Amino acid sequence: MIMKITEFFRNLPKKQCKECGNDMEEQHECYGNICNECLHVTDL
Ligand SMILES: [Zn+2]
């Protein structure tokens, strides 16, 4: 049984913001699952 590592990552669900539910890119790991927009809102 051979499973390519790329296939493994493709099967992973996209990260979603827990605040607005929008798809987000994995950039702010330290902030958990909150997108930039929500971060800016809470930053004010
Ligand atoms: Zn958000």
mmCIF file of the protein (N, C-alpha, C, O) and its ligand, coordinates in Angstrom:
data_MODEL
# 
_entry.id   MODEL 
# 
loop_
_entity.id 
_entity.type 
_entity.pdbx_number_of_molecules 
1 polymer     1 
2 non-polymer 1 
# 
_entity_poly.entity_id                      1 
_entity_poly.type                           'polypeptide(L)' 
_entity_poly.nstd_linkage                   no 
_entity_poly.nstd_monomer                   no 
_entity_poly.pdbx_seq_one_letter_code       MIMKITEFFRNLPKKQCKECGNDMEEQHECYGNICNECLHVTDL 
_entity_poly.pdbx_seq_one_letter_code_can   MIMKITEFFRNLPKKQCKECGNDMEEQHECYGNICNECLHVTDL 
_entity_poly.pdbx_strand_id                 A 
# 
loop_
_entity_poly_seq.entity_id 
_entity_poly_seq.num 
_entity_poly_seq.mon_id 
_entity_poly_seq.hetero 
1 1  MET n 
1 2  ILE n 
1 3  MET n 
1 4  LYS n 
1 5  ILE n 
1 6  THR n 
1 7  GLU n 
1 8  PHE n 
1 9  PHE n 
1 10 ARG n 
1 11 ASN n 
1 12 LEU n 
1 13 PRO n 
1 14 LYS n 
1 15 LYS n 
1 16 GLN n 
1 17 CYS n 
1 18 LYS n 
1 19 GLU n 
1 20 CYS n 
1 21 GLY n 
1 22 ASN n 
1 23 ASP n 
1 24 MET n 
1 25 GLU n 
1 26 GLU n 
1 27 GLN n 
1 28 HIS n 
1 29 GLU n 
1 30 CYS n 
1 31 TYR n 
1 32 GLY n 
1 33 ASN n 
1 34 ILE n 
1 35 CYS n 
1 36 ASN n 
1 37 GLU n 
1 38 CYS n 
1 39 LEU n 
1 40 HIS n 
1 41 VAL n 
1 42 THR n 
1 43 ASP n 
1 44 LEU n 
# 
loop_
_struct_asym.id 
_struct_asym.entity_id 
A 1 
B 2 
# 
loop_
_chem_comp.id 
_chem_comp.type 
_chem_comp.mon_nstd_flag 
ARG 'L-peptide linking' y 
ASN 'L-peptide linking' y 
ASP 'L-peptide linking' y 
CYS 'L-peptide linking' y 
GLN 'L-peptide linking' y 
GLU 'L-peptide linking' y 
GLY 'peptide linking'   y 
HIS 'L-peptide linking' y 
ILE 'L-peptide linking' y 
LEU 'L-peptide linking' y 
LYS 'L-peptide linking' y 
MET 'L-peptide linking' y 
PHE 'L-peptide linking' y 
PRO 'L-peptide linking' y 
THR 'L-peptide linking' y 
TYR 'L-peptide linking' y 
VAL 'L-peptide linking' y 
ZN  non-polymer         . 
# 
_pdbx_entity_nonpoly.entity_id   2 
_pdbx_entity_nonpoly.name        ? 
_pdbx_entity_nonpoly.comp_id     ZN 
# 
_pdbx_nonpoly_scheme.asym_id         B 
_pdbx_nonpoly_scheme.entity_id       2 
_pdbx_nonpoly_scheme.mon_id          ZN 
_pdbx_nonpoly_scheme.ndb_seq_num     1 
_pdbx_nonpoly_scheme.pdb_seq_num     101 
_pdbx_nonpoly_scheme.auth_seq_num    101 
_pdbx_nonpoly_scheme.pdb_mon_id      ZN 
_pdbx_nonpoly_scheme.auth_mon_id     ZN 
_pdbx_nonpoly_scheme.pdb_strand_id   A 
_pdbx_nonpoly_scheme.pdb_ins_code    . 
# 
loop_
_atom_site.group_PDB 
_atom_site.id 
_atom_site.type_symbol 
_atom_site.label_atom_id 
_atom_site.label_alt_id 
_atom_site.label_comp_id 
_atom_site.label_asym_id 
_atom_site.label_entity_id 
_atom_site.label_seq_id 
_atom_site.pdbx_PDB_ins_code 
_atom_site.Cartn_x 
_atom_site.Cartn_y 
_atom_site.Cartn_z 
_atom_site.occupancy 
_atom_site.B_iso_or_equiv 
_atom_site.pdbx_formal_charge 
_atom_site.auth_seq_id 
_atom_site.auth_comp_id 
_atom_site.auth_asym_id 
_atom_site.auth_atom_id 
_atom_site.pdbx_PDB_model_num 
ATOM   1   N  N  . MET A 1 1  ? 0.854   -1.205 0.000  1.00 0.00 ? 1   MET A N  1 
ATOM   2   C  CA . MET A 1 1  ? 0.000   0.000  0.000  1.00 0.00 ? 1   MET A CA 1 
ATOM   3   C  C  . MET A 1 1  ? 0.877   1.238  0.000  1.00 0.00 ? 1   MET A C  1 
ATOM   4   O  O  . MET A 1 1  ? 1.657   1.470  0.923  1.00 0.00 ? 1   MET A O  1 
ATOM   5   N  N  . ILE A 1 2  ? 0.734   2.018  -1.043 1.00 0.00 ? 2   ILE A N  1 
ATOM   6   C  CA . ILE A 1 2  ? 1.555   3.234  -1.145 1.00 0.00 ? 2   ILE A CA 1 
ATOM   7   C  C  . ILE A 1 2  ? 0.661   4.465  -1.151 1.00 0.00 ? 2   ILE A C  1 
ATOM   8   O  O  . ILE A 1 2  ? -0.256  4.576  -1.964 1.00 0.00 ? 2   ILE A O  1 
ATOM   9   N  N  . MET A 1 3  ? 0.935   5.383  -0.242 1.00 0.00 ? 3   MET A N  1 
ATOM   10  C  CA . MET A 1 3  ? 0.149   6.613  -0.182 1.00 0.00 ? 3   MET A CA 1 
ATOM   11  C  C  . MET A 1 3  ? 1.089   7.804  -0.278 1.00 0.00 ? 3   MET A C  1 
ATOM   12  O  O  . MET A 1 3  ? 1.942   8.020  0.584  1.00 0.00 ? 3   MET A O  1 
ATOM   13  N  N  . LYS A 1 4  ? 0.915   8.557  -1.330 1.00 0.00 ? 4   LYS A N  1 
ATOM   14  C  CA . LYS A 1 4  ? 1.788   9.713  -1.500 1.00 0.00 ? 4   LYS A CA 1 
ATOM   15  C  C  . LYS A 1 4  ? 1.499   10.760 -0.429 1.00 0.00 ? 4   LYS A C  1 
ATOM   16  O  O  . LYS A 1 4  ? 0.359   10.948 -0.004 1.00 0.00 ? 4   LYS A O  1 
ATOM   17  N  N  . ILE A 1 5  ? 2.541   11.418 -0.016 1.00 0.00 ? 5   ILE A N  1 
ATOM   18  C  CA . ILE A 1 5  ? 2.383   12.431 1.022  1.00 0.00 ? 5   ILE A CA 1 
ATOM   19  C  C  . ILE A 1 5  ? 1.534   13.583 0.520  1.00 0.00 ? 5   ILE A C  1 
ATOM   20  O  O  . ILE A 1 5  ? 0.845   14.241 1.299  1.00 0.00 ? 5   ILE A O  1 
ATOM   21  N  N  . THR A 1 6  ? 1.584   13.830 -0.789 1.00 0.00 ? 6   THR A N  1 
ATOM   22  C  CA . THR A 1 6  ? 0.780   14.919 -1.344 1.00 0.00 ? 6   THR A CA 1 
ATOM   23  C  C  . THR A 1 6  ? -0.701  14.591 -1.237 1.00 0.00 ? 6   THR A C  1 
ATOM   24  O  O  . THR A 1 6  ? -1.523  15.461 -0.951 1.00 0.00 ? 6   THR A O  1 
ATOM   25  N  N  . GLU A 1 7  ? -1.032  13.322 -1.471 1.00 0.00 ? 7   GLU A N  1 
ATOM   26  C  CA . GLU A 1 7  ? -2.433  12.913 -1.365 1.00 0.00 ? 7   GLU A CA 1 
ATOM   27  C  C  . GLU A 1 7  ? -2.913  13.087 0.069  1.00 0.00 ? 7   GLU A C  1 
ATOM   28  O  O  . GLU A 1 7  ? -4.063  13.455 0.310  1.00 0.00 ? 7   GLU A O  1 
ATOM   29  N  N  . PHE A 1 8  ? -2.029  12.820 1.008  1.00 0.00 ? 8   PHE A N  1 
ATOM   30  C  CA . PHE A 1 8  ? -2.393  12.946 2.414  1.00 0.00 ? 8   PHE A CA 1 
ATOM   31  C  C  . PHE A 1 8  ? -2.802  14.377 2.743  1.00 0.00 ? 8   PHE A C  1 
ATOM   32  O  O  . PHE A 1 8  ? -3.813  14.612 3.406  1.00 0.00 ? 8   PHE A O  1 
ATOM   33  N  N  . PHE A 1 9  ? -1.994  15.331 2.267  1.00 0.00 ? 9   PHE A N  1 
ATOM   34  C  CA . PHE A 1 9  ? -2.291  16.734 2.570  1.00 0.00 ? 9   PHE A CA 1 
ATOM   35  C  C  . PHE A 1 9  ? -3.533  17.211 1.829  1.00 0.00 ? 9   PHE A C  1 
ATOM   36  O  O  . PHE A 1 9  ? -4.265  18.072 2.318  1.00 0.00 ? 9   PHE A O  1 
ATOM   37  N  N  . ARG A 1 10 ? -3.766  16.645 0.644  1.00 0.00 ? 10  ARG A N  1 
ATOM   38  C  CA . ARG A 1 10 ? -4.939  17.056 -0.131 1.00 0.00 ? 10  ARG A CA 1 
ATOM   39  C  C  . ARG A 1 10 ? -6.224  16.625 0.569  1.00 0.00 ? 10  ARG A C  1 
ATOM   40  O  O  . ARG A 1 10 ? -7.275  17.247 0.413  1.00 0.00 ? 10  ARG A O  1 
ATOM   41  N  N  . ASN A 1 11 ? -6.118  15.557 1.334  1.00 0.00 ? 11  ASN A N  1 
ATOM   42  C  CA . ASN A 1 11 ? -7.307  15.061 2.029  1.00 0.00 ? 11  ASN A CA 1 
ATOM   43  C  C  . ASN A 1 11 ? -7.589  15.845 3.305  1.00 0.00 ? 11  ASN A C  1 
ATOM   44  O  O  . ASN A 1 11 ? -8.666  15.730 3.889  1.00 0.00 ? 11  ASN A O  1 
ATOM   45  N  N  . LEU A 1 12 ? -6.625  16.629 3.726  1.00 0.00 ? 12  LEU A N  1 
ATOM   46  C  CA . LEU A 1 12 ? -6.836  17.406 4.942  1.00 0.00 ? 12  LEU A CA 1 
ATOM   47  C  C  . LEU A 1 12 ? -7.875  18.499 4.706  1.00 0.00 ? 12  LEU A C  1 
ATOM   48  O  O  . LEU A 1 12 ? -7.858  19.143 3.656  1.00 0.00 ? 12  LEU A O  1 
ATOM   49  N  N  . PRO A 1 13 ? -8.755  18.716 5.637  1.00 0.00 ? 13  PRO A N  1 
ATOM   50  C  CA . PRO A 1 13 ? -9.769  19.763 5.506  1.00 0.00 ? 13  PRO A CA 1 
ATOM   51  C  C  . PRO A 1 13 ? -9.142  21.138 5.592  1.00 0.00 ? 13  PRO A C  1 
ATOM   52  O  O  . PRO A 1 13 ? -8.139  21.340 6.277  1.00 0.00 ? 13  PRO A O  1 
ATOM   53  N  N  . LYS A 1 14 ? -9.749  22.086 4.886  1.00 0.00 ? 14  LYS A N  1 
ATOM   54  C  CA . LYS A 1 14 ? -9.228  23.443 4.925  1.00 0.00 ? 14  LYS A CA 1 
ATOM   55  C  C  . LYS A 1 14 ? -9.492  24.073 6.274  1.00 0.00 ? 14  LYS A C  1 
ATOM   56  O  O  . LYS A 1 14 ? -10.512 23.829 6.918  1.00 0.00 ? 14  LYS A O  1 
ATOM   57  N  N  . LYS A 1 15 ? -8.551  24.882 6.673  1.00 0.00 ? 15  LYS A N  1 
ATOM   58  C  CA . LYS A 1 15 ? -8.741  25.586 7.937  1.00 0.00 ? 15  LYS A CA 1 
ATOM   59  C  C  . LYS A 1 15 ? -9.826  26.633 7.795  1.00 0.00 ? 15  LYS A C  1 
ATOM   60  O  O  . LYS A 1 15 ? -9.882  27.351 6.797  1.00 0.00 ? 15  LYS A O  1 
ATOM   61  N  N  . GLN A 1 16 ? -10.679 26.715 8.787  1.00 0.00 ? 16  GLN A N  1 
ATOM   62  C  CA . GLN A 1 16 ? -11.751 27.703 8.746  1.00 0.00 ? 16  GLN A CA 1 
ATOM   63  C  C  . GLN A 1 16 ? -11.700 28.558 9.997  1.00 0.00 ? 16  GLN A C  1 
ATOM   64  O  O  . GLN A 1 16 ? -11.392 28.088 11.092 1.00 0.00 ? 16  GLN A O  1 
ATOM   65  N  N  . CYS A 1 17 ? -12.012 29.828 9.799  1.00 0.00 ? 17  CYS A N  1 
ATOM   66  C  CA . CYS A 1 17 ? -12.040 30.749 10.926 1.00 0.00 ? 17  CYS A CA 1 
ATOM   67  C  C  . CYS A 1 17 ? -13.185 30.372 11.859 1.00 0.00 ? 17  CYS A C  1 
ATOM   68  O  O  . CYS A 1 17 ? -14.319 30.178 11.421 1.00 0.00 ? 17  CYS A O  1 
ATOM   69  N  N  . LYS A 1 18 ? -12.881 30.272 13.125 1.00 0.00 ? 18  LYS A N  1 
ATOM   70  C  CA . LYS A 1 18 ? -13.920 29.884 14.077 1.00 0.00 ? 18  LYS A CA 1 
ATOM   71  C  C  . LYS A 1 18 ? -14.822 31.057 14.405 1.00 0.00 ? 18  LYS A C  1 
ATOM   72  O  O  . LYS A 1 18 ? -15.834 30.890 15.085 1.00 0.00 ? 18  LYS A O  1 
ATOM   73  N  N  . GLU A 1 19 ? -14.470 32.234 13.935 1.00 0.00 ? 19  GLU A N  1 
ATOM   74  C  CA . GLU A 1 19 ? -15.292 33.415 14.184 1.00 0.00 ? 19  GLU A CA 1 
ATOM   75  C  C  . GLU A 1 19 ? -16.312 33.635 13.076 1.00 0.00 ? 19  GLU A C  1 
ATOM   76  O  O  . GLU A 1 19 ? -17.505 33.778 13.342 1.00 0.00 ? 19  GLU A O  1 
ATOM   77  N  N  . CYS A 1 20 ? -15.827 33.662 11.802 1.00 0.00 ? 20  CYS A N  1 
ATOM   78  C  CA . CYS A 1 20 ? -16.728 33.952 10.689 1.00 0.00 ? 20  CYS A CA 1 
ATOM   79  C  C  . CYS A 1 20 ? -16.953 32.717 9.811  1.00 0.00 ? 20  CYS A C  1 
ATOM   80  O  O  . CYS A 1 20 ? -17.888 32.692 9.011  1.00 0.00 ? 20  CYS A O  1 
ATOM   81  N  N  . GLY A 1 21 ? -16.104 31.695 9.953  1.00 0.00 ? 21  GLY A N  1 
ATOM   82  C  CA . GLY A 1 21 ? -16.299 30.467 9.199  1.00 0.00 ? 21  GLY A CA 1 
ATOM   83  C  C  . GLY A 1 21 ? -15.711 30.522 7.801  1.00 0.00 ? 21  GLY A C  1 
ATOM   84  O  O  . GLY A 1 21 ? -15.923 29.602 7.011  1.00 0.00 ? 21  GLY A O  1 
ATOM   85  N  N  . ASN A 1 22 ? -14.977 31.579 7.475  1.00 0.00 ? 22  ASN A N  1 
ATOM   86  C  CA . ASN A 1 22 ? -14.368 31.695 6.159  1.00 0.00 ? 22  ASN A CA 1 
ATOM   87  C  C  . ASN A 1 22 ? -13.126 30.825 6.060  1.00 0.00 ? 22  ASN A C  1 
ATOM   88  O  O  . ASN A 1 22 ? -12.446 30.574 7.054  1.00 0.00 ? 22  ASN A O  1 
ATOM   89  N  N  . ASP A 1 23 ? -12.839 30.366 4.839  1.00 0.00 ? 23  ASP A N  1 
ATOM   90  C  CA . ASP A 1 23 ? -11.613 29.613 4.632  1.00 0.00 ? 23  ASP A CA 1 
ATOM   91  C  C  . ASP A 1 23 ? -10.423 30.526 4.842  1.00 0.00 ? 23  ASP A C  1 
ATOM   92  O  O  . ASP A 1 23 ? -10.437 31.683 4.421  1.00 0.00 ? 23  ASP A O  1 
ATOM   93  N  N  . MET A 1 24 ? -9.406  30.015 5.485  1.00 0.00 ? 24  MET A N  1 
ATOM   94  C  CA . MET A 1 24 ? -8.247  30.843 5.759  1.00 0.00 ? 24  MET A CA 1 
ATOM   95  C  C  . MET A 1 24 ? -6.970  30.079 5.453  1.00 0.00 ? 24  MET A C  1 
ATOM   96  O  O  . MET A 1 24 ? -6.944  28.849 5.485  1.00 0.00 ? 24  MET A O  1 
ATOM   97  N  N  . GLU A 1 25 ? -5.910  30.825 5.157  1.00 0.00 ? 25  GLU A N  1 
ATOM   98  C  CA . GLU A 1 25 ? -4.633  30.196 4.901  1.00 0.00 ? 25  GLU A CA 1 
ATOM   99  C  C  . GLU A 1 25 ? -3.891  30.032 6.219  1.00 0.00 ? 25  GLU A C  1 
ATOM   100 O  O  . GLU A 1 25 ? -4.060  30.807 7.160  1.00 0.00 ? 25  GLU A O  1 
ATOM   101 N  N  . GLU A 1 26 ? -3.076  29.011 6.248  1.00 0.00 ? 26  GLU A N  1 
ATOM   102 C  CA . GLU A 1 26 ? -2.341  28.765 7.489  1.00 0.00 ? 26  GLU A CA 1 
ATOM   103 C  C  . GLU A 1 26 ? -1.191  29.740 7.620  1.00 0.00 ? 26  GLU A C  1 
ATOM   104 O  O  . GLU A 1 26 ? -0.084  29.476 7.151  1.00 0.00 ? 26  GLU A O  1 
ATOM   105 N  N  . GLN A 1 27 ? -1.451  30.843 8.245  1.00 0.00 ? 27  GLN A N  1 
ATOM   106 C  CA . GLN A 1 27 ? -0.409  31.860 8.420  1.00 0.00 ? 27  GLN A CA 1 
ATOM   107 C  C  . GLN A 1 27 ? -0.196  32.167 9.894  1.00 0.00 ? 27  GLN A C  1 
ATOM   108 O  O  . GLN A 1 27 ? 0.937   32.300 10.356 1.00 0.00 ? 27  GLN A O  1 
ATOM   109 N  N  . HIS A 1 28 ? -1.292  32.277 10.621 1.00 0.00 ? 28  HIS A N  1 
ATOM   110 C  CA . HIS A 1 28 ? -1.173  32.655 12.024 1.00 0.00 ? 28  HIS A CA 1 
ATOM   111 C  C  . HIS A 1 28 ? -1.472  31.454 12.916 1.00 0.00 ? 28  HIS A C  1 
ATOM   112 O  O  . HIS A 1 28 ? -2.543  31.352 13.514 1.00 0.00 ? 28  HIS A O  1 
ATOM   113 N  N  . GLU A 1 29 ? -0.531  30.578 12.986 1.00 0.00 ? 29  GLU A N  1 
ATOM   114 C  CA . GLU A 1 29 ? -0.718  29.392 13.805 1.00 0.00 ? 29  GLU A CA 1 
ATOM   115 C  C  . GLU A 1 29 ? -0.868  29.778 15.271 1.00 0.00 ? 29  GLU A C  1 
ATOM   116 O  O  . GLU A 1 29 ? -1.595  29.128 16.021 1.00 0.00 ? 29  GLU A O  1 
ATOM   117 N  N  . CYS A 1 30 ? -0.184  30.827 15.667 1.00 0.00 ? 30  CYS A N  1 
ATOM   118 C  CA . CYS A 1 30 ? -0.176  31.201 17.077 1.00 0.00 ? 30  CYS A CA 1 
ATOM   119 C  C  . CYS A 1 30 ? -1.526  31.765 17.491 1.00 0.00 ? 30  CYS A C  1 
ATOM   120 O  O  . CYS A 1 30 ? -1.839  31.803 18.681 1.00 0.00 ? 30  CYS A O  1 
ATOM   121 N  N  . TYR A 1 31 ? -2.320  32.199 16.537 1.00 0.00 ? 31  TYR A N  1 
ATOM   122 C  CA . TYR A 1 31 ? -3.619  32.778 16.871 1.00 0.00 ? 31  TYR A CA 1 
ATOM   123 C  C  . TYR A 1 31 ? -4.727  31.736 16.842 1.00 0.00 ? 31  TYR A C  1 
ATOM   124 O  O  . TYR A 1 31 ? -5.883  32.046 17.129 1.00 0.00 ? 31  TYR A O  1 
ATOM   125 N  N  . GLY A 1 32 ? -4.382  30.519 16.502 1.00 0.00 ? 32  GLY A N  1 
ATOM   126 C  CA . GLY A 1 32 ? -5.398  29.476 16.462 1.00 0.00 ? 32  GLY A CA 1 
ATOM   127 C  C  . GLY A 1 32 ? -6.118  29.476 15.135 1.00 0.00 ? 32  GLY A C  1 
ATOM   128 O  O  . GLY A 1 32 ? -5.471  29.503 14.087 1.00 0.00 ? 32  GLY A O  1 
ATOM   129 N  N  . ASN A 1 33 ? -7.428  29.448 15.147 1.00 0.00 ? 33  ASN A N  1 
ATOM   130 C  CA . ASN A 1 33 ? -8.208  29.369 13.912 1.00 0.00 ? 33  ASN A CA 1 
ATOM   131 C  C  . ASN A 1 33 ? -9.027  30.640 13.711 1.00 0.00 ? 33  ASN A C  1 
ATOM   132 O  O  . ASN A 1 33 ? -10.251 30.591 13.590 1.00 0.00 ? 33  ASN A O  1 
ATOM   133 N  N  . ILE A 1 34 ? -8.344  31.763 13.677 1.00 0.00 ? 34  ILE A N  1 
ATOM   134 C  CA . ILE A 1 34 ? -9.041  33.032 13.447 1.00 0.00 ? 34  ILE A CA 1 
ATOM   135 C  C  . ILE A 1 34 ? -8.408  33.730 12.254 1.00 0.00 ? 34  ILE A C  1 
ATOM   136 O  O  . ILE A 1 34 ? -7.188  33.876 12.185 1.00 0.00 ? 34  ILE A O  1 
ATOM   137 N  N  . CYS A 1 35 ? -9.252  34.163 11.308 1.00 0.00 ? 35  CYS A N  1 
ATOM   138 C  CA . CYS A 1 35 ? -8.733  34.775 10.086 1.00 0.00 ? 35  CYS A CA 1 
ATOM   139 C  C  . CYS A 1 35 ? -8.231  36.194 10.356 1.00 0.00 ? 35  CYS A C  1 
ATOM   140 O  O  . CYS A 1 35 ? -8.443  36.756 11.431 1.00 0.00 ? 35  CYS A O  1 
ATOM   141 N  N  . ASN A 1 36 ? -7.570  36.747 9.362  1.00 0.00 ? 36  ASN A N  1 
ATOM   142 C  CA . ASN A 1 36 ? -6.984  38.078 9.517  1.00 0.00 ? 36  ASN A CA 1 
ATOM   143 C  C  . ASN A 1 36 ? -8.041  39.124 9.795  1.00 0.00 ? 36  ASN A C  1 
ATOM   144 O  O  . ASN A 1 36 ? -7.841  40.016 10.619 1.00 0.00 ? 36  ASN A O  1 
ATOM   145 N  N  . GLU A 1 37 ? -9.174  39.015 9.105  1.00 0.00 ? 37  GLU A N  1 
ATOM   146 C  CA . GLU A 1 37 ? -10.228 40.015 9.280  1.00 0.00 ? 37  GLU A CA 1 
ATOM   147 C  C  . GLU A 1 37 ? -10.692 40.066 10.736 1.00 0.00 ? 37  GLU A C  1 
ATOM   148 O  O  . GLU A 1 37 ? -10.803 41.141 11.324 1.00 0.00 ? 37  GLU A O  1 
ATOM   149 N  N  . CYS A 1 38 ? -10.956 38.921 11.292 1.00 0.00 ? 38  CYS A N  1 
ATOM   150 C  CA . CYS A 1 38 ? -11.415 38.866 12.679 1.00 0.00 ? 38  CYS A CA 1 
ATOM   151 C  C  . CYS A 1 38 ? -10.317 39.354 13.620 1.00 0.00 ? 38  CYS A C  1 
ATOM   152 O  O  . CYS A 1 38 ? -10.597 39.981 14.642 1.00 0.00 ? 38  CYS A O  1 
ATOM   153 N  N  . LEU A 1 39 ? -9.079  39.063 13.269 1.00 0.00 ? 39  LEU A N  1 
ATOM   154 C  CA . LEU A 1 39 ? -7.966  39.501 14.105 1.00 0.00 ? 39  LEU A CA 1 
ATOM   155 C  C  . LEU A 1 39 ? -7.885  41.010 14.109 1.00 0.00 ? 39  LEU A C  1 
ATOM   156 O  O  . LEU A 1 39 ? -7.622  41.620 15.146 1.00 0.00 ? 39  LEU A O  1 
ATOM   157 N  N  . HIS A 1 40 ? -8.110  41.620 12.948 1.00 0.00 ? 40  HIS A N  1 
ATOM   158 C  CA . HIS A 1 40 ? -8.046  43.083 12.865 1.00 0.00 ? 40  HIS A CA 1 
ATOM   159 C  C  . HIS A 1 40 ? -9.161  43.723 13.676 1.00 0.00 ? 40  HIS A C  1 
ATOM   160 O  O  . HIS A 1 40 ? -8.974  44.765 14.303 1.00 0.00 ? 40  HIS A O  1 
ATOM   161 N  N  . VAL A 1 41 ? -10.332 43.077 13.654 1.00 0.00 ? 41  VAL A N  1 
ATOM   162 C  CA . VAL A 1 41 ? -11.482 43.609 14.392 1.00 0.00 ? 41  VAL A CA 1 
ATOM   163 C  C  . VAL A 1 41 ? -11.185 43.624 15.884 1.00 0.00 ? 41  VAL A C  1 
ATOM   164 O  O  . VAL A 1 41 ? -11.429 44.611 16.577 1.00 0.00 ? 41  VAL A O  1 
ATOM   165 N  N  . THR A 1 42 ? -10.654 42.505 16.358 1.00 0.00 ? 42  THR A N  1 
ATOM   166 C  CA . THR A 1 42 ? -10.388 42.399 17.786 1.00 0.00 ? 42  THR A CA 1 
ATOM   167 C  C  . THR A 1 42 ? -9.175  43.217 18.186 1.00 0.00 ? 42  THR A C  1 
ATOM   168 O  O  . THR A 1 42 ? -8.951  43.477 19.368 1.00 0.00 ? 42  THR A O  1 
ATOM   169 N  N  . ASP A 1 43 ? -8.391  43.623 17.192 1.00 0.00 ? 43  ASP A N  1 
ATOM   170 C  CA . ASP A 1 43 ? -7.165  44.356 17.480 1.00 0.00 ? 43  ASP A CA 1 
ATOM   171 C  C  . ASP A 1 43 ? -7.457  45.815 17.783 1.00 0.00 ? 43  ASP A C  1 
ATOM   172 O  O  . ASP A 1 43 ? -6.618  46.499 18.370 1.00 0.00 ? 43  ASP A O  1 
ATOM   173 N  N  . LEU A 1 44 ? -8.635  46.310 17.392 1.00 0.00 ? 44  LEU A N  1 
ATOM   174 C  CA . LEU A 1 44 ? -8.939  47.720 17.607 1.00 0.00 ? 44  LEU A CA 1 
ATOM   175 C  C  . LEU A 1 44 ? -9.182  48.022 19.078 1.00 0.00 ? 44  LEU A C  1 
ATOM   176 O  O  . LEU A 1 44 ? -9.451  49.169 19.436 1.00 0.00 ? 44  LEU A O  1 
HETATM 177 ZN ZN . ZN  B 2 .  ? -12.887 35.352 10.583 1.00 0.00 2 101 ZN  A ZN 1 
# 
